[in-house]
Amino acid sequence: MEPRPHWLFGDQLGPHFLDPRHGGPDAHAPVVMIEARAVLRRRRFHRAKAHLVVSAMRHRAAELGDRVTYVRADTYTEGLARIRGDLGAGARLTVRHPTSRRALEFVTAQEGVEILPARGFLVSQDAFAEWAGRGRGRSLRLEGFYRWVRERHDLLMDGDEPAGGRWNLDHDNREPPPRRQGTLGVRGPWQPTEDEIDDEVRHDLDRWERDGDLSFVGRDGPRRFPATRREALAALRHFVTHRLPDFGRYEDAMLAADPVMSHSLLSVPLNLGLLDPAACVERAERAYRDGDAPLNSVEGFVRQIAGWREYVWHLYWHFGEEYRHRNALRHTAPLPDWFLDLDADAVTANCLSTVLAQVRDVGWTHHIPRLMVLGSRALQDGWDPAAVTDWFHRCFVDGYDWVMLPNVVGMSQYADGGLMTTKPYTSGGAYLHRMSDLCGPCAYRPSDRTGDRACPYTTGYWAFLHRHRTRLAANHRTARAVKGLDRLGDLPELLDTVAQRGDTPP
């Protein structure tokens, strides 16, 4: 009996998605892939993201050779119909559990398509459901989940205890950047070399955009992220060898001239399915055990992958589709054009201009600029969380529906009212000044609440607390900050400053 063909999505590109030892298709099953242009037409994606995803798919097809049928179609429906026409009536396929609800609904509606268990994560959906159902009600905090994952997978464990005696080393990983240094001075991130497939993809994107078929935002320079399994493994080795030792200490810091710091950039190949998260955390732990990287750096990296990434993936499915529409703070303001267009040059605030320029040029920033510069701006100004989620999805090369929905609705915009986090994450300019070198050359002063030099993050922070005073006063983590409003003699003037700025570039 001939093995059934297996349908491979564009974020399932690593060999582990075809591994029959983990519930995958038959080892000799033919593979089908569909490049659907309508996916890029539905949203105004970052140009570098479109290039990366299409390039990665075509590279994978080239690797699979004669085993794959690669269909370029307008829609998935059209592509699937062409595949079925080639395979014959009644042909059945298998497919791994997709990573978005929209894709899952589509494959579920197709006759003759068997959905295999999800891959690319450490924890199965059944295992998470078991953990989440242990009397936790609606409170599913990261810390408990992260400890459970480490125990279950024996990650950074010394017997029954965490390595080093502590589960959480965040305290060691929150240092401000070194003063009077423009960069950390560590070896730069791994860089790919483009090939003829990259050239072909860029030519096609140029043509589609020129014909008015698609429209993009951002710039598409030389590719900066892995598009193949071999490249992804090289990036992982490079990070663990040259950058992991310095990762933890400055994990939350920002430097204008060193936007990558010691971050791994591995979220990109992980979310394309080019890397298995188990291999990433195991390699990092080996560096610790061999004395090549300190525990705080390794624990911080393991927390990102085995903790936060797994947590976000499972909450995406656990909370259900209704979560997408959460808006506990009732924020409804539209995103301004300067933000939608990544117009960094229109922005005066140096922190926001710097970070927005990086998104424009690269389609990536690390987690602190995402949360405390971009997300904080949206939260303070009351932008619609659904629109903010869409923006992050479109403009970040590692952005997918499952990634951005919990990260933005829950973590960044507090639109779920505290299902994921215990407080809104926003701050005044003092935090940005402490954790970066971005305030020094800025036209604004982080300590100024009013006047021509009033920092938009400082004024925005107090205006946000004032706007949601009743709710935040009842939260033990924000009650003290709310009481600080009573000590602001210039609060009316501050609120007027915010109102006059409106949605103009700060």
N, C-alpha and C positions, 0 to 999 in steps of 0.2 A: 504494500500500500504506500503510495506516494505521500510524503509529509505535507501537511498544509502550509501554504505560504504564510509568512509572518509580516505584519504591517509595522513598520518602524517610524515613529514620529521624530520630528526634528530636535527634540530634547531628550532622545533616548539613544545616543550615538556611541556609547561605549560597548565593549564586548560583553560586559556583564548583562546587558539587556537581551542578549541572544544565548545566554548560558543555560543549557538544559538542566544543569544541576540545581538551579534555583527557580524551578517552575517555568523555565523558558521554553521556546519552541524546540523541535527536533534539531539535532546538531547539523543536519543536512537540509533543513527547510529552506526553500527559496525565500527571498526577502523582497518586499515591495516598499517603496517610499514615494510620497506625494509632495511635491513642491507646489503649494497653492498660493498663487499671487494675491488672491482676495484677502488673505491674512494680513498682508502688508497694506492693502487698500483700506481696511476697516478703520485703522488708526494712523495718525501721523507719527510714525516711529522715528527714532533717532537713526540717521543714515548709517552710522557705524554699527548699530545693532542689526539692522537689516543685512548689511554686508556680512557680518560675522555669522549670523544664523544660516543664511543661504550658503555661504562658503563652507561652513562646517558640514551641512547636509551633503553638498556635492563632493566634498572630500571623503566623507564616509561611503558614499556610493562608489567612488573610484576605488576605495580600499576593498569593497565587497566584490567588485568586478562582475563576472558573469552571474554571480549568485543573486544580484539585485536587479529588479525592474524599477527604474527611476522615472516617474511620470511628472512632467511639468504641465500643470493644468491651471485653469482659472480658479476653481474651487475644489474642495475635497470631494464633493459629490461627483463632480465631473471626473476627477482623477480616479475615484473608486469605480465608477462605471466603466472607464476604459480598462482598468485592471481586470474587472470581472469579465469584460468582453474578451480579453486575451486568455483568461484562465478557463472560460467556458461556463455554461449555466450551472448553477448549483454549487459553484466553488466556495469552499469555506476557508476562512482565514483566522489567524490568531493575532492578538495585539496586546501589548502590555497596558496595564491600567494607565490611562493618560493623566497628565498633571493638572488639567483644568476641568471644571465642571462642564463647560461648553463642549470640550472635546469628548468627555465621557458620555454626555447626552447624545452626541452625534454617533459614536460607535455603538452605543447601546441600542440605538434605533435601527441599526443595520442588521439585516438578516444574515445569518451564517458567519458572524464574527464572534469569536470566543475571547473574552477578556481575561488575560492572565494576571497573576498578582503583580503589584507595583514593584519596581526595582529602583535603586538609586538612593535608598535610605536605610538606616540601621534598624529602625523599629517598624514592624509590620503594623498595618491598620488594626488587626485583631488584637495585637499586644497593647497598642495604645488604648484601645477601647476598654481593655481589661484594667489598665492602670487608671484611666479616667473615671471608671465606674466604681472605684473603691471608696464610696462615701464622700467624695470630694464635692458633690453638688456642682455649683457654678464656679467654684474657685479652682482654677487649674494653673498654678504658678510654676514658673520656669524652674525654680530652684529644686523643688521636689522631683520634677520630671528628670532634670539633669542628673541628680544623684541616682535615681532609679536606672537610667540608661548606663551610667558608669558601672554600677554594680552588676547589671544584667549582662553587660558586654566586657566586664573585667578591664575597664579602661582606667589607667592611672590608679590602680589599686594595689595596695600592699596587704594581701590577705583580705580581711573584711574592712580594712580602714583605707581612707584615701591616701595616696602618696603624699608624704610630707605632713600628714596629720590634719590637713584642712581641705574641705571641699571647695572652698571659694577663695581665690586669691585676687579678687578684684581690687582689694585695697593696695596691692603691690603693682597694679596695672593702670593706675590713674595719675601718673606723674605728668606735670606740665612739660612742654618741650624744653630742651636745654636752651638756656638764654645765650644770646650772642652767637647763635649757630643758625645758619640758614637751612641746613639739612642735618639729618641724623648721621650722615657720613657712612652709612652702610652701603653695601653693594646694591646696585639698582635691580629692579625686577627683570625676570626673564623676558626676552623679546623674540617674537617669531620672525621668520623671513617669508615674505609673500611669494606666491608662485603663480603659475598660469591660471589656476582655478580662481584665485583671488582676482586676477585681471579680468577674467570672463565675467565674474559676478559684478564687478564694478562697472563693466561695460553695459551689462544688462540693466542695472539700476539706473545708470545714466540715461539709457534709452527709454526706459519706462517713465522716468521722471520728465524727460524732454517731451514725450508724447502726451503728457498730462494724465497718465494712468495712475501714477502714485505721487505722493508728496511727502517729503521728509523734513525733519528738523535736525539741527546739529551738523557737525562736520564729519567727514569720512576720510581721515588721514590713513597712513599705513596701519594695518591691523596690529593691535597690541595684545590680543588674547589668543589662547590656543584654539585651533579649529580642528585638530586631530588628536587622537589618543596619544600618539607619540609626543606631540608638542605638549599635551597636558601633563604627561609624566615628567617631561623635562622641566616644566614650570614647577611642579611639585618638588622635584629633587633640588632645584635651584633655591626655592624658598627655604626648605628645611636646612640645607647646608649653609646658606649665606645670610638669611634674613630672620629665620625663626628665633635665634638667640636674642635678638634685640626687639622682638615683637611686643612682648607683654608690657614692658615698662612704659612705653609711650603709646600704648594701644588707643588711648582716647585723646591724644594730642594732635594738633594741627600746625603745619608750617607752610607758609605761602609758596616757598620755592621747592618744597618736598611733599607734594600732595599724597604720594603713595606711602611715605614713611616706611615702616617695616611690614606693612600689610601684605597678605599673600596673593591677592587678586584671584584666588582659586574659586571664589563663588561662581565665576563665569564658566570655567570648564565643568565644575560640579553641576551647575544647573543646565548645561547642555547634555549632561549624562556622560561626559568623556572621562570623568574620574568617579571612582566608587568612594564614598565617604569613609568606609572602613579602612581603605588603604591609606587615606590621608591621616587619620588619627593614629593609626598603628605606626606609621613612619615617624610621626612627631613624637610618640611615646618612646620609640626606639632611640631617638636622639637624646631624650632625657635619660633613659637608662644607660646609655653609652657615655653620658657626661658631656654631650655636645651642645646641649641647650638647657637653660635653667628651668626649674619647675614652673615658675610663674608665667613664662612665655608659652610653655607647652600647655599648661592648664587653660590659659586664655584662648589658645587656638582650638583645643579640644572642646571647650565650652561653646565656641562659635559654631562648630560643625555638629558635634554629638549632642549639644544642648539646644542652642537657639534655632539652627536650621531644621533639626528634627521637630522641634516644638512648633515652629511656624507651619511646617508641612501638615502636621496632624491637626492643628487647630483650624486650618483652612477647611478641612473636611468635617471636623467635629462640630464646628459652629453652624454649618449649613449656609445655604444661599442667602438667608435673611440677614446674615452678618454684613453682607455687602452694603446694605442700606442703613446700617446703624449711623445715628447722628445725635448722640446724647447731648451734645452742646448746642445743637440746632444752628450749626454754621452753614450758611448758604451762599456766601459771596463767591462770585465766579473768579477763576484765576485770571489775573491781568495779562494783557497781551505780551508785555515785556518778559513775563515769566514763561508763558507758553512758547514764546519764540527763542528762549534762552539768550535774551539780549543782555548779556553781562555788561556791555559797554554803557548801557543806560543807567546802571546802578552806581550810586555813590558809595554806599556802605562797603568797605573793602572786603569784609568777610563774605558777604553775599555775592559781590561781584566776582571775587576769586573763585568761589565754589561753583557758581553758575557758569563761569567760563570753563571750568574743568568738565562739567557735564556737557557743555556745548562741544568741546574739543575731543573728549574721550568717551563720554557716555558712562562715566563711573566716578564715584568718590567713595571714601570709606565711611563707616557707619556714623561717626560723629558729625561730619558735615551734613550727612543725610538727615540726621535726627535734630541736631542743635542749631543748624543754620537754615537749611531748606525747610524741613518739617516745622521747625519753630516759627519761621516766618509765616507759614500757612496757618498754623494754629493761632498765633497772635492776631492775625488779620481776619480770622473767621472764614477761611475759604471752605468751600464745599468739600467734605472729605472724600466723596466718591470721585470728584474731579481731580483731587490731589493724588488719589490712588492711581487713576488712569495716567496721570502725568508721569509718576514714577515708573509705572509699567512700561510706558512707551520710550522713556528717555534714558533708561539704564540698561546696559548690555546684559546684566544679570537679572533683569526684571521679568517675572512671569506672574500670572494671575495668583498662583498659590503663594508666591513670595511676597508680593506687595499688598495683598488684601489684609492679612493680619498685621504686617509690619506697619502699614500706614493707618488703617482704621483703628487698630488697637494700640500699637506702641507709639506712633508718631502723633496722631490726631486725637487720641483719647475718645474717639467717637463711639466706642462700645461702652463707655461709662465705667470702665474699670474691670472688664472681664479678663483682660490680659495683664494690665499693669495697675499699680496701686495709686498712681498719680499721673497728671499730665507732665510730659517732658518738654519744658520750655524754660528759658532763663533770660536774665538781663545781660547787658554787655560785660559785666564783671566776670562771668564764667568764661565767655569767649576770650576775654583778655588774659585770664589766668591760663587757659589751655591752648593758647595759640600765640603767634606773633602777628596776627592780622590787624590788631587794633592800633599799633604804633603809627603806621602811615595813613590811617583813616582820617577823613575829614570830620568824623564825629568822635566824641569822647564817651567811653563806656560809663563814666560816672555822671554824665549830664542827662538830666531828665527833661529839661526844657531849654529853649533857646535854639540858636542856629546850629549849635554843635551837639544837640541832643541825640544820643544813640537810638536808632529806631528799635533795637532789641530791648534796650532799657525801658523806653517809653511803652513799647508794645507789651512787655512783660507785665508792667503795672496796670495797663489798660485791660489786659486779659484777666488778671486777678479781680479787678473791679467789675468787669462784665459778668463774671461767674462767681461773684463773691459768696452768694448763699450756698451754692454747691460745694465750693472749695473750702469754705469755713467748716463744713461738716466732715471733711476728710482729714484724718490725723496727720497725714504727711504734708498737707498744704495749709493747715489752719494757722500755723505760726506766720507763714508768709502773708496770708490774708490780713492778719492783725497789723502787719507793717503798713498797710494802707492808711491806718489811722494816724501814722506819724508823718505822712506826706502832706506838708503844708501847701505844696504846689500841685496837688492832684487835679484841681480844675484846669489849671494851665497845661498840665501834662495831657489830659484828655483832649483838650482843644488842639494841642500839637498833633496828636494822632488823627483827629478828625480832619484837620486841614491837609495832612499828607494823603489821606484817602488811599487809593490803589495805585498812586504814582510810584515809580521806582524809588525806593528809600535811599 
